Amino acid sequence: MGFQRLPLTLAAAALCASLSGQAQSPPAASAPAAAPAAAPAANPLDAIPENMPFDVPYGAPISLDQAQAVIAATIAEAKKHHWKLNVAVVDSGANLVAFQRMDGAQLASIAISEHKARAAATFRRETRVWEDGIQLKQNYYALSLDGLIASRGGIPLIEAGKLIGAIGCSGGTGSQDEAACKAGAATVK
């Protein structure tokens, strides 16, 4: 049985040996020159911006009263639409200040709402930026960043030009979470 495969094995080895010589041979002088290969597209991540993006200075941490007011406005917006959300507010150091779970909101979204708020505070930008970067711009490197969540619904809270905290909502669709959070964030001036 092993001898029956021997001719096939020898033929395959001969074919590979004959092709390997051609693959490494320079083209004949009489052959027309091939068009130069197109330069690879520039990597947009290599661009160096003039100013630091998302350079919002950290401010004093949000107070409990202010955090509760942000949550109240967020929940009022969610109730108008019959959305059941979990809402978390963190301070400028990404520490939880206040949290509220609406009746019937899914349990998995408790941790997600906190994660969105922490990511918005530590990265000083809306979490939608990461969602868009990964889904639309294919910036997959972002998936390797600790503490990142690439899902809308995390909004920094800016008062007098300084980041005092962030809000995170979860339980609805990403666009529902984001809309409710923006209603709450609008109470901070």
Salt bridges, closest charged atoms under 4 A:
ASP55 OD1 - ARG124 NH1 3.96
GLU77 OE1 - LYS80 NZ 3.04
GLU77 OE2 - HIS81 NE2 2.94
GLU114 OE1 - ARG118 NH1 3.52
GLU126 OE1 - LYS182 NZ 3.87
GLU131 OE2 - ARG152 NE 2.90
ASP132 OD2 - ARG128 NE 3.44
ASP177 OD2 - LYS116 NZ 2.92
GLU178 OE1 - ARG128 NH1 3.08
GLU178 OE1 - ARG152 NH1 3.83
